[in-house]
């Protein structure tokens, strides 16, 4: 059934029809002349009476028919060529439409449309990345400059000076952390192997990450639900520490006061599965699709619009995802607005 819809089958049918039509017309021409009806001049009776002459007539007719039918056959290819020229000029919105049935041309056109859509998405992402990158760096720099100018005033109280200095320090640390994360993420994106693998206790690392963030979850009076099975994994301990601190930190940041924070790990088959959950604001589907994009920050209401909050820079989750991927694992999220989020990380027990 698939062969009947293929380009090869259509070519065979076209060639057969052209040959049959050419032979039929040549034969009809010969029979018409042989009757000597008086309609055709006498000298034409000597033409196309031998097999060679009939063959020449068939070739002429076949060529004419081929020219007409080939235009129908190559029409989708011509459309594809024209669309390719537009893509070469930077127009990624172009799409090719076919009226014919499914065949190799349709598959090629489908792949072309998928390619242009992906190129268009990449172009949008590049523009968003540049805009977000500029914004995220500009905001702390402008803040530092503004408060530094305020410190030049002579009428400031000691309390105001301390407040402005604290803001400058905080914004400087934010800028430094952003630069470090960008450098680290760029380095990880350009390497395919995670170095410095060693076997260590994953459950102990998760406990340390929770304790490291004690001040944050204590301030919100979160109820901890810790369920850690004794597990050892072979991985880069320092890199995975970035993952747990980021995920637990996000769970705390987006939790409501008095909510719950869950951290668990267990073995499933040959994988170590870590779940970090919260009972916070949650996310809608549109936000979930973009949270691993660079510089993307869904707002606290769970909507899918980028918001540039004072905390975070939209690099933590992309960095966490890349580290997990280089560790041979995967990361996913399940969430609903107003019902919290659950991040699940699966890691191979032995990654040597």
C-alpha positions as CSV (number, residue, x, y, z in Angstrom):
1,X,0.0,0.0,0.0
2,X,2.9,2.3,0.8
3,X,4.5,1.6,-2.6
4,X,1.3,2.6,-4.4
5,X,1.5,6.1,-2.8
6,X,5.2,6.4,-3.5
7,X,6.9,8.7,-6.1
8,X,8.5,5.7,-7.8
9,X,5.1,4.1,-8.4
10,X,3.7,7.3,-9.8
11,X,6.7,7.6,-12.2
12,X,6.1,4.1,-13.5
13,X,2.4,4.9,-14.1
14,X,3.2,8.1,-15.8
15,X,5.8,6.5,-18.1
16,X,3.4,3.6,-18.9
17,X,0.5,6.1,-19.7
18,X,2.8,8.3,-21.8
19,X,4.1,5.3,-23.9
20,X,0.6,3.9,-24.3
21,X,-0.9,7.2,-25.3
22,X,1.9,7.9,-27.8
23,X,1.5,4.5,-29.4
24,X,-2.2,4.8,-29.5
25,X,-2.1,8.2,-31.2
26,X,0.5,7.0,-33.7
27,X,-1.5,4.0,-34.6
28,X,-4.7,6.1,-34.9
29,X,-2.8,8.4,-37.2
30,X,-1.6,5.5,-39.4
31,X,-5.1,4.0,-39.7
32,X,-6.6,7.4,-40.5
33,X,-4.1,7.9,-43.3
34,X,-4.5,4.4,-44.7
35,X,-8.2,4.9,-45.4
36,X,-7.5,7.6,-48.1
37,X,-10.6,9.6,-47.3
38,X,-9.5,12.5,-49.4
39,X,-9.3,14.8,-46.5
40,X,-5.6,14.4,-46.1
41,X,-3.3,15.5,-49.1
42,X,-1.9,12.6,-51.2
43,X,1.7,13.2,-50.2
44,X,1.0,12.6,-46.5
45,X,0.2,8.9,-47.3
46,X,3.9,8.3,-47.8
47,X,4.6,9.6,-44.3
48,X,4.6,7.5,-41.1
49,X,3.8,4.2,-43.0
50,X,7.0,2.3,-42.0
51,X,7.7,1.0,-38.4
52,X,10.7,3.5,-38.2
53,X,8.4,6.4,-39.1
54,X,5.8,5.3,-36.6
55,X,8.6,5.0,-33.9
56,X,9.7,8.6,-34.7
57,X,6.1,9.8,-34.4
58,X,5.7,8.0,-31.1
59,X,8.8,9.6,-29.7
60,X,7.6,13.1,-30.8
61,X,4.2,12.5,-29.2
62,X,5.7,11.0,-26.1
63,X,8.0,14.0,-25.6
64,X,5.1,16.4,-25.9
65,X,3.0,14.4,-23.4
66,X,6.0,14.0,-21.0
67,X,6.5,17.8,-21.0
68,X,2.8,18.4,-20.0
69,X,2.7,15.7,-17.3
70,X,6.1,16.4,-15.9
71,X,4.9,19.9,-14.9
72,X,2.3,18.2,-12.6
73,X,4.9,15.8,-11.2
74,X,7.5,18.5,-10.3
75,X,5.0,21.1,-9.1
76,X,5.6,20.3,-5.4
77,X,9.3,20.2,-5.9
78,X,9.2,23.7,-7.5
79,X,7.2,24.9,-4.5
80,X,9.9,23.4,-2.2
81,X,12.6,25.1,-4.2
82,X,10.9,28.5,-3.9
83,X,10.3,28.0,-0.2
84,X,14.0,27.1,0.3
85,X,15.0,30.3,-1.3
86,X,12.9,32.3,1.2
87,X,14.4,30.4,4.1
88,X,17.9,31.2,2.8
89,X,16.8,34.9,2.9
90,X,15.8,34.5,6.6
91,X,12.1,34.0,6.3
92,X,11.4,31.1,8.6
93,X,7.6,31.5,8.5
94,X,7.3,30.0,5.1
95,X,5.4,26.6,4.8
96,X,4.9,24.3,1.8
97,X,1.4,22.9,1.2
98,X,0.6,19.9,-1.0
99,X,-2.6,18.9,-2.7
100,X,-1.3,15.4,-3.7
101,X,-1.5,12.2,-1.6
102,X,1.1,10.9,0.7
103,X,4.4,10.0,-1.0
104,X,8.1,10.7,-0.6
105,X,7.5,14.4,-1.7
106,X,5.0,14.7,1.1
107,X,7.4,13.3,3.6
108,X,10.1,15.7,2.3
109,X,7.7,18.6,2.6
110,X,6.7,17.6,6.1
111,X,10.4,17.5,7.1
112,X,11.0,20.9,5.5
113,X,8.0,22.4,7.4
114,X,9.3,20.9,10.7
115,X,12.7,22.3,9.9
116,X,11.4,25.8,9.2
117,X,9.3,25.7,12.4
118,X,12.3,24.7,14.5
119,X,14.5,27.4,12.8
120,X,11.7,29.9,13.6
121,X,11.6,28.8,17.2
122,X,15.4,29.1,17.5
123,X,15.3,32.6,16.0
124,X,12.7,33.6,18.6
125,X,14.7,32.0,21.4
126,X,17.8,33.8,20.3
127,X,16.1,37.1,20.3
128,X,14.5,36.4,23.7
129,X,17.9,35.3,25.0
130,X,19.6,38.5,23.9
131,X,16.8,40.6,25.3
132,X,16.8,38.7,28.6
133,X,20.5,38.7,28.9
134,X,20.7,42.4,28.4
135,X,17.9,43.0,30.9
136,X,19.2,40.7,33.6
137,X,22.7,42.3,33.5
138,X,21.5,45.9,33.1
139,X,19.1,45.7,36.1
140,X,21.8,45.1,38.9
141,X,24.3,47.4,37.2
142,X,21.8,50.3,37.1
143,X,20.8,49.6,40.7
144,X,24.5,49.6,41.8
145,X,25.1,52.8,40.0
146,X,22.1,54.5,41.4
147,X,22.8,53.7,45.0
148,X,26.5,54.5,44.6
149,X,25.5,58.0,43.6
150,X,23.2,58.2,46.6
151,X,26.2,57.5,48.8
152,X,27.9,60.6,47.5
153,X,25.3,62.7,49.2
154,X,26.5,64.4,52.4
155,X,23.1,64.5,54.0
156,X,22.6,60.8,54.5
157,X,22.2,59.2,57.9
158,X,24.2,56.2,58.9
159,X,21.2,54.0,58.7
160,X,20.6,55.1,55.1
161,X,24.3,54.6,54.2
162,X,24.1,51.1,55.6
163,X,20.9,50.3,53.7
164,X,22.4,51.5,50.4
165,X,25.7,49.6,51.0
166,X,23.7,46.4,51.7
167,X,21.8,46.9,48.4
168,X,25.0,47.4,46.5
169,X,26.5,44.3,48.0
170,X,23.4,42.2,47.3
171,X,23.2,43.4,43.7
172,X,27.0,42.8,43.2
173,X,26.6,39.2,44.5
174,X,23.7,38.7,42.2
175,X,25.7,39.9,39.2
176,X,28.7,37.8,40.2
177,X,26.4,34.7,40.6
178,X,24.8,35.3,37.2
179,X,28.2,35.6,35.5
180,X,29.4,32.4,37.2
181,X,26.3,30.5,36.2
182,X,26.6,31.7,32.6
183,X,30.2,30.6,32.4
184,X,29.4,27.3,34.0
185,X,26.4,26.6,31.8
186,X,28.4,27.6,28.7
187,X,31.2,25.2,29.6
188,X,28.8,22.4,30.3
189,X,26.9,22.9,27.1
190,X,30.2,22.5,25.2
191,X,31.2,19.2,26.8
192,X,29.8,15.8,26.4
193,X,31.4,13.9,29.3
194,X,31.1,14.7,33.0
195,X,34.6,14.6,34.6
196,X,35.7,13.7,38.2
197,X,33.2,10.9,38.8
198,X,33.3,9.2,42.2
199,X,31.1,7.1,44.3
200,X,29.4,8.9,47.2
201,X,26.3,8.9,49.4
202,X,23.5,10.6,47.6
203,X,21.2,10.7,50.7
204,X,23.9,12.5,52.7
205,X,24.3,15.1,50.0
206,X,20.6,15.8,50.0
207,X,20.6,16.2,53.8
208,X,23.4,18.6,53.6
209,X,21.5,20.6,50.9
210,X,18.4,20.8,53.2
211,X,20.5,22.0,56.1
212,X,22.3,24.5,54.0
213,X,19.0,26.2,53.3
214,X,17.7,25.9,56.8
215,X,17.4,29.7,57.3
216,X,15.2,30.0,54.2
217,X,12.7,27.3,55.1
218,X,12.7,28.2,58.8
219,X,11.7,31.7,58.0
220,X,8.7,30.4,56.1
221,X,8.0,27.8,58.9
222,X,7.8,25.0,56.3
223,X,6.9,21.5,57.4
224,X,9.6,19.1,56.2
225,X,8.8,15.7,54.8
226,X,12.2,13.9,54.4
227,X,12.3,10.3,53.2
228,X,15.9,9.4,52.2
229,X,16.9,5.8,51.5
230,X,20.6,5.0,51.9
231,X,21.9,5.3,48.3
232,X,25.3,5.6,46.7
233,X,25.8,6.9,43.2
234,X,28.8,7.4,40.9
235,X,28.7,11.0,39.7
236,X,30.4,14.4,40.0
237,X,29.5,15.4,43.6
238,X,30.2,19.1,43.2
239,X,28.1,19.4,40.1
240,X,25.1,17.6,41.5
241,X,25.2,19.7,44.6
242,X,24.2,22.7,42.3
243,X,21.1,20.7,41.3
244,X,19.9,19.9,44.8
245,X,20.5,23.4,46.1
246,X,18.7,25.0,43.1
247,X,15.7,22.6,43.3
248,X,15.3,22.8,47.0
249,X,15.9,26.6,47.0
250,X,13.1,27.0,44.4
251,X,10.8,24.8,46.3
252,X,11.3,27.0,49.4
253,X,11.0,30.3,47.4
254,X,7.7,29.4,45.8
255,X,6.2,27.8,48.9
256,X,3.5,29.6,50.9
257,X,4.3,30.2,54.6
258,X,3.4,27.2,56.7
259,X,3.5,24.9,53.6
260,X,5.2,21.6,53.1
261,X,8.6,20.8,51.6
262,X,9.3,17.2,50.5
263,X,12.7,15.7,49.7
264,X,13.0,11.9,49.0
265,X,15.2,9.5,47.3
266,X,14.9,5.8,46.6
267,X,16.2,3.1,44.2
268,X,14.0,2.1,41.2
269,X,15.7,-0.7,39.2
270,X,19.2,0.6,38.4
271,X,18.3,4.2,38.9
272,X,18.3,6.6,41.9
273,X,15.1,8.6,41.9
274,X,15.0,12.0,43.8
275,X,11.8,13.9,44.3
276,X,11.6,17.5,45.6
277,X,8.1,18.8,46.1
278,X,6.4,21.8,47.5
279,X,2.8,23.0,48.2
280,X,3.3,26.4,46.7
281,X,2.0,28.4,43.8
282,X,2.6,25.8,41.1
283,X,2.8,26.3,37.4
284,X,0.6,26.0,34.4
285,X,1.5,23.9,31.3
286,X,2.9,26.8,29.3
287,X,5.3,27.7,32.1
288,X,6.3,24.1,32.6
289,X,7.3,23.9,28.9
290,X,9.7,26.9,29.3
291,X,11.2,26.6,32.8
292,X,14.4,25.0,31.5
293,X,15.0,27.8,29.0
294,X,17.8,30.2,29.7
295,X,16.7,33.4,31.6
296,X,13.1,32.3,31.6
297,X,11.3,33.1,34.9
298,X,7.6,32.3,35.3
299,X,5.8,34.7,37.6
300,X,4.6,33.6,41.0
301,X,1.0,33.2,39.8
302,X,2.2,30.4,37.5
303,X,1.5,32.3,34.3
304,X,3.7,31.8,31.3
305,X,4.9,35.3,30.9
306,X,8.6,36.1,31.6
307,X,9.0,38.2,34.7
308,X,12.2,39.5,35.9
309,X,12.0,39.1,39.6
310,X,14.4,40.5,42.1
311,X,15.5,37.0,43.1
312,X,16.8,34.5,40.6
313,X,18.0,35.0,37.0
314,X,16.5,32.1,35.1
315,X,19.7,30.1,34.9
316,X,19.4,27.7,37.8
317,X,17.0,25.2,36.1
318,X,18.8,25.1,32.7
319,X,22.0,24.5,34.6
320,X,20.4,21.8,36.7
321,X,19.0,20.1,33.6
322,X,22.4,20.1,31.8
323,X,24.2,18.7,34.8
324,X,21.6,15.9,35.1
325,X,21.9,15.1,31.4
326,X,25.7,15.0,31.6
327,X,25.3,12.6,34.5
328,X,23.3,10.2,32.3
329,X,20.0,11.1,34.0
330,X,16.8,13.0,33.3
331,X,14.7,15.6,35.0
332,X,11.0,16.4,34.8
333,X,8.4,18.4,36.5
334,X,4.7,17.9,37.4
335,X,2.7,20.9,38.6
336,X,-0.6,22.6,38.7
337,X,-1.4,26.2,39.6
338,X,-2.1,26.6,43.3
339,X,-1.2,22.9,44.0
340,X,2.6,23.0,44.1
341,X,5.3,21.3,42.0
342,X,7.2,18.1,42.1
343,X,10.6,17.8,40.4
344,X,11.8,14.3,39.7
345,X,15.5,13.5,38.9
346,X,16.5,10.1,37.8
347,X,20.2,9.2,37.9
348,X,22.0,5.9,37.1
349,X,23.4,4.2,40.2
350,X,26.7,3.4,38.4
351,X,27.8,6.0,35.9
352,X,31.4,4.8,35.3
